[in-house]
Amino acid sequence: MMKRWLMGLCVALLSFSQIAQAELELVITEGVDSARPIGVVPFKWEGAGQMPTDISAVIASDLRRSGKFSPVATSSMPQTPASEDQVDYNAWTSMGVDALVTGTVTMNEQGNYVISYQLIDVVRGQLTSGQSRGLENGELVLTKDHLMINNRATVKESRLRHYAHRISDIVYERLTGEKGAFLTRIAYVVIDDKAQYPYQLRVADYDGFNERLVLKSQQPLMSPSWSPDGSKLAYVSFENQQAQIFIMDIYKGTREMVTSFPRHNGNPRFSPDGKKLAIVLSKSGSLQIYIKDLETKELKQITRGRANNTEAFWDPSGDSLIFTSDRGGNPQIYRVNLADGSTKRLTWQGSQNLGGQLTPDGRYLIMVNRSDSGYNIAKQDLKTNAVQVLTKTFLDESPSIAPNGGMVIYSSVNNKSNELSLVSIDGRFKARLPATNGRVRAPAWGPFL
């Protein structure tokens, strides 16, 4: 996993609006039964024909994929209320449901969609329905303490699925206290050996929908990494007979070469402020980590010595980097302080640990851990050093963490083919995102939009 092969030839830049031909399809494999029950009632459509996007289905799928919720199947619902005044609280609490999402959708005169939705505390509603009163303008009125969210929005048809993810984020944060990451994107490399341009860099919604092809090449593309604002991707290309690092604006379709030193140029990572890029170069012999200032173009060497040091990842504070090094014999993960250069080994459990990333709060280290069972995604608590293996699939690699720290996307081997998989940070929920053709590798989870 420390090696890179030198190849090259032709790259074609594409518009971000071009639809790719092999979309991902998320398949849930484990963890729903242990999650918290929730009711996501089908939104009432008050218009002609069918609603173009099933908003409630998107919300239910998002909450299920978080690993923390288990939406009740529509066929098992005791009722389908469109608003809180239609809810039979006893019927829902008897099913163990303590929260309910309801809504209506109408079309206005401009042809846009008006979405009204509510998040209802079923338990509080059962206790206070028809009883809780308060003063409003000097008069006693029924209070709405059980109404946790009561929102309304107007969106274009093309943005219905986008706004459904927004509702999921709002509901998730209200119920968990954590920011939702459903309105995010992923980037990844698809390898289709039968295509004229077999190496393709693609971007999609986190769940595989709205996939777009942004770059295609006859030679390998590797290691995509998002800028903090989500507008650019840094990546490695072998188009010119060697590894080179580029930064591409995915909206404008423009790109800039960052490094083209002899031998290896790899593993680009934007700093938290987006002003610098951590990279790996072998221009001095062994693989070493450098930081390039994207404004001044200054290049600073961070690691030295005969050992190979690679796969740098920024601490959320920007004050240090974690990286993989074989200085102790086998690959393990270390942290280097950027102020004084002091280095500390972080991993000790397992014959190898590599590909490390830190959760946004800096508490956990997510990595590829090698043990007797193979290469799997693992989590290490940096306070206690306790290690939990999160996956059981074969040959897992390239983990990337959601911006809220709740999920990890990674590449794994299934039926002798590379595909993307998801696992919740606690290891309870798992899903696969197999492509309709090609092998999928090197996923990168984008920032909040």
Residue pairs with C-beta under 8 A, 6 or more apart in sequence:
1 331
1 354
1 355
1 368
1 397
2 287
2 308
2 310
2 324
2 326
2 331
4 222
4 236
4 243
4 264
4 266
5 220
5 238
6 238
6 241
6 242
6 243
7 219
7 220
7 238
7 241
8 219
8 237
8 238
8 239
8 240
8 241
8 242
9 217
9 218
9 219
9 239
10 197
10 217
10 218
10 219
10 239
11 215
11 216
11 217
11 218
11 219
11 237
11 239
12 197
12 215
12 216
12 217
13 214
13 215
13 248
13 253
13 254
13 255
14 213
14 214
14 215
14 216
14 253
15 253
16 203
16 212
16 214
16 250
16 251
16 253
17 212
18 212
18 213
18 214
19 211
19 212
19 213
20 190
20 200
20 202
20 211
20 212
20 213
21 213
21 436
21 437
22 190
22 192
22 211
22 435
22 436
22 437
22 438
23 204
23 208
23 209
23 211
23 435
23 436
24 204
24 207
24 208
24 211
24 420
24 433
24 434
24 435
24 440
25 208
25 433
25 434
25 436
26 61
26 65
26 207
26 208
26 422
26 431
26 432
26 433
27 431
27 432
27 433
27 434
28 64
28 65
28 429
28 430
28 431
29 430
29 431
29 432
30 428
30 429
30 430
31 67
31 424
31 428
31 429
31 430
32 64
32 70
32 429
33 70
34 428
35 64
35 67
35 68
35 69
35 70
35 428
35 429
36 68
36 69
36 70
36 98
37 69
37 70
37 71
37 72
37 95
37 96
37 97
37 98
38 63
38 69
38 70
38 71
38 72
38 97
38 98
38 99
38 100
38 101
38 175
39 71
39 72
39 77
39 92
39 97
39 99
39 100
39 101
39 122
40 56
40 59
40 60
40 63
40 71
40 72
40 100
40 101
41 56
41 77
41 80
41 81
41 82
41 100
41 101
41 102
41 103
42 54
42 56
42 57
42 74
42 80
43 51
43 55
43 56
43 82
43 102
43 103
43 104
43 105
43 115
43 117
44 82
44 103
44 104
44 105
45 51
45 104
45 105
46 104
46 105
46 106
47 105
47 106
47 107
51 105
52 157
52 160
53 157
53 160
53 161
53 164
55 103
55 105
55 115
55 160
55 163
55 164
55 167
56 101
56 103
58 161
58 164
58 165
58 168
59 101
59 164
59 167
59 168
59 171
60 71
61 207
62 164
62 165
62 168
62 172
62 180
62 182
62 207
63 69
63 71
63 168
63 171
63 172
64 70
64 71
65 207
65 407
65 422
65 429
65 431
66 172
66 180
66 182
66 406
66 407
66 424
66 429
67 406
67 407
67 424
67 426
67 428
67 429
68 172
68 176
68 406
68 424
68 429
69 175
72 95
72 97
74 80
76 95
78 88
78 91
78 92
78 94
78 95
79 86
79 87
79 88
79 91
81 87
81 88
81 100
81 102
82 102
82 103
82 104
83 102
83 104
83 118
84 102
84 118
84 120
84 125
84 144
84 146
84 147
86 102
87 100
87 102
87 120
87 122
87 125
89 122
89 125
89 126
89 129
90 126
92 100
92 122
93 122
93 123
93 126
97 122
98 121
98 122
98 123
99 119
99 120
99 121
99 122
99 148
99 175
100 119
100 120
100 122
101 117
101 118
101 119
101 120
101 167
101 171
102 117
102 118
102 120
103 115
103 116
103 117
103 118
104 115
104 116
104 117
105 113
105 114
105 115
105 116
106 113
106 114
107 113
107 114
108 114
108 154
111 157
112 154
112 155
112 156
112 157
113 154
113 155
113 156
113 157
113 160
114 152
114 153
114 154
115 152
115 153
115 154
115 155
115 163
115 167
116 151
116 152
117 149
117 151
117 152
117 167
118 147
118 149
118 150
118 151
119 147
119 148
119 149
119 170
119 171
119 174
119 175
120 146
120 147
120 148
121 145
121 146
121 147
121 148
122 146
124 145
124 146
125 146
128 143
128 145
128 146
129 146
130 142
132 142
132 143
132 145
133 140
133 141
133 142
133 143
134 140
134 141
134 143
135 141
144 150
148 174
148 175
149 170
149 171
149 174
151 167
151 170
153 163
155 162
155 163
161 205
161 209
161 210
162 183
165 182
165 183
165 205
166 182
166 183
168 180
168 182
168 183
169 179
169 180
169 181
169 182
169 183
170 180
171 180
172 178
172 179
172 180
172 182
173 179
173 180
178 404
178 405
178 406
179 403
179 404
179 448
180 404
181 206
181 402
181 403
181 404
181 406
181 407
181 445
181 448
182 206
182 207
183 448
183 449
184 205
184 206
184 402
184 403
184 445
184 446
184 447
184 448
184 449
185 203
185 204
185 205
185 206
185 230
185 446
185 449
186 203
186 204
186 205
186 206
186 400
186 409
186 420
186 443
186 444
186 445
186 446
187 201
187 202
187 203
187 224
187 226
187 233
187 443
187 444
187 446
188 201
188 202
188 204
188 224
188 411
188 420
188 440
188 441
188 442
188 443
188 444
189 199
189 200
189 201
189 202
189 221
189 222
189 224
189 440
189 441
189 442
190 199
190 200
190 202
190 435
190 438
190 439
190 440
190 441
191 198
191 199
191 200
191 418
191 438
191 439
191 440
191 441
192 198
192 200
192 437
192 438
192 439
193 438
194 437
195 216
195 438
196 218
197 216
197 217
197 218
198 218
199 216
199 217
199 218
199 219
199 220
199 221
200 213
200 215
200 216
200 217
200 221
200 438
201 213
201 214
201 215
201 216
201 221
201 224
201 233
201 235
202 211
202 212
202 213
202 214
203 211
203 212
203 214
203 233
203 250
203 446
204 210
204 211
204 212
206 402
206 445
207 433
208 433
214 233
214 248
214 250
214 253
215 221
215 235
215 248
217 237
217 238
217 239
218 239
219 237
219 238
219 239
220 236
220 237
220 238
221 235
221 236
221 237
221 238
222 235
222 236
222 237
222 238
222 243
222 266
222 442
223 234
223 235
223 236
223 266
223 267
223 268
223 442
224 233
224 234
224 235
224 442
224 444
225 233
225 234
225 235
225 268
225 269
225 270
225 444
226 232
226 233
226 270
226 444
226 445
226 446
226 447
227 233
227 234
227 247
227 270
227 274
227 447
228 270
228 272
228 273
228 274
228 447
229 274
229 447
230 446
230 447
230 448
230 449
231 249
231 250
231 251
232 247
232 248
232 249
232 250
232 270
233 247
233 248
233 250
233 444
234 245
234 246
234 247
234 248
234 258
234 268
234 269
234 270
234 277
235 245
235 246
235 248
235 268
236 243
236 244
236 245
236 246
236 265
236 266
236 267
236 268
237 243
237 244
237 245
237 246
238 244
240 260
242 260
242 262
242 263
242 265
243 263
243 264
243 265
243 266
244 257
244 259
244 260
244 265
245 257
245 258
245 259
245 260
245 265
245 266
245 268
245 277
245 279
246 255
246 256
246 257
246 258
247 255
247 256
247 258
247 268
247 277
247 294
248 254
248 255
249 255
258 268
258 277
258 279
258 292
258 294
259 265
259 279
259 281
259 292
261 281
261 282
261 283
262 283
263 281
263 282
263 283
264 280
264 281
264 282
264 287
265 279
265 280
265 281
266 279
266 280
266 310
267 278
267 279
267 280
267 310
267 311
267 312
268 277
268 278
268 279
269 277
269 278
269 279
269 312
269 313
269 314
270 276
270 277
270 314
271 277
271 278
271 291
271 314
271 318
272 314
272 316
272 317
272 318
273 318
274 294
275 293
275 294
275 295
276 291
276 292
276 293
276 294
277 291
277 292
277 294
278 289
278 290
278 291
278 302
278 312
278 313
278 314
278 321
279 289
279 290
279 291
279 292
279 312
280 287
280 288
280 289
280 290
280 309
280 310
280 311
280 312
281 287
281 288
281 290
282 288
284 301
285 306
286 305
286 306
286 307
286 308
286 309
287 308
287 309
287 310
288 301
288 302
288 303
288 304
288 309
289 301
289 302
289 303
289 309
289 310
289 312
289 321
289 323
289 336
290 299
290 300
290 301
290 302
291 299
291 300
291 302
291 338
292 298
292 299
292 300
293 299
293 300
302 312
302 321
302 336
302 338
302 341
303 309
303 323
303 325
303 336
303 343
305 327
307 325
307 326
307 327
308 325
308 326
309 323
309 324
309 325
309 327
309 334
310 323
310 324
310 325
311 323
311 324
311 354
311 355
311 356
312 321
312 322
312 323
313 321
313 322
313 323
313 356
313 357
313 358
314 320
314 321
314 358
315 321
315 322
315 335
315 358
315 362
316 358
316 360
316 361
316 362
317 362
318 338
319 337
319 338
319 339
320 335
320 336
320 337
320 338
321 335
321 336
321 338
322 333
322 334
322 335
322 336
322 346
322 356
322 357
322 358
322 365
323 333
323 334
323 335
323 336
323 356
324 331
324 332
324 333
324 334
324 353
324 354
324 355
324 356
325 331
325 332
325 333
325 334
326 332
327 334
328 345
330 351
330 352
331 352
331 353
331 354
332 345
332 346
332 347
332 348
332 352
332 353
332 354
333 345
333 346
333 347
333 353
333 354
333 356
333 365
333 367
334 343
334 344
334 345
334 346
335 343
335 344
335 346
336 342
336 343
337 343
346 356
346 365
346 380
346 382
347 353
347 356
347 365
347 367
347 380
348 385
349 369
349 380
349 387
350 369
350 370
350 371
350 378
350 387
351 370
351 371
352 368
352 369
352 370
353 367
353 368
353 369
353 370
353 378
354 367
354 368
355 367
355 368
355 397
355 398
355 399
356 365
356 366
356 367
357 365
357 366
357 367
357 399
357 400
357 401
358 364
358 365
358 366
358 401
359 365
359 366
359 401
359 405
359 425
360 401
360 403
360 404
360 405
361 405
362 382
363 381
363 382
363 383
364 379
364 380
364 381
364 382
364 405
364 425
365 379
365 380
365 382
366 377
366 378
366 379
366 399
366 401
366 408
366 425
367 377
367 378
367 379
367 380
367 399
368 375
368 376
368 377
368 378
368 396
368 397
368 398
368 399
369 375
369 376
369 377
369 378
369 387
369 389
371 389
373 389
373 392
374 394
374 395
375 395
375 396
375 397
376 389
376 390
376 391
376 392
376 393
376 396
377 389
377 390
377 391
377 396
377 399
377 408
377 410
377 423
378 387
378 388
378 389
378 390
379 387
379 388
379 390
379 425
379 427
380 386
380 387
380 388
381 387
388 427
389 427
390 408
390 423
390 425
390 427
391 410
391 412
391 421
391 423
391 427
391 430
393 412
393 413
393 414
393 421
394 412
394 413
394 414
395 412
395 413
396 410
396 411
396 412
396 421
397 410
397 411
397 412
397 441
398 410
398 411
398 441
398 442
398 443
399 408
399 409
399 410
400 408
400 409
400 410
400 443
400 444
400 445
401 407
401 408
401 425
401 445
402 408
402 409
402 445
403 445
403 446
403 447
403 448
404 448
405 425
406 424
406 425
407 422
407 423
407 424
407 425
407 429
407 445
408 422
408 423
408 424
408 425
409 420
409 421
409 422
409 433
409 443
409 445
410 420
410 421
410 423
410 443
411 418
411 419
411 420
411 421
411 440
411 441
411 442
411 443
412 418
412 419
412 420
412 421
412 432
413 419
414 421
414 432
414 434
417 434
417 439
418 439
418 440
418 441
419 432
419 433
419 434
419 435
419 439
419 440
420 432
420 433
420 434
420 435
420 440
420 443
421 430
421 431
421 432
421 433
422 429
422 430
422 431
422 432
422 433
423 429
423 430
424 430
433 440
434 440
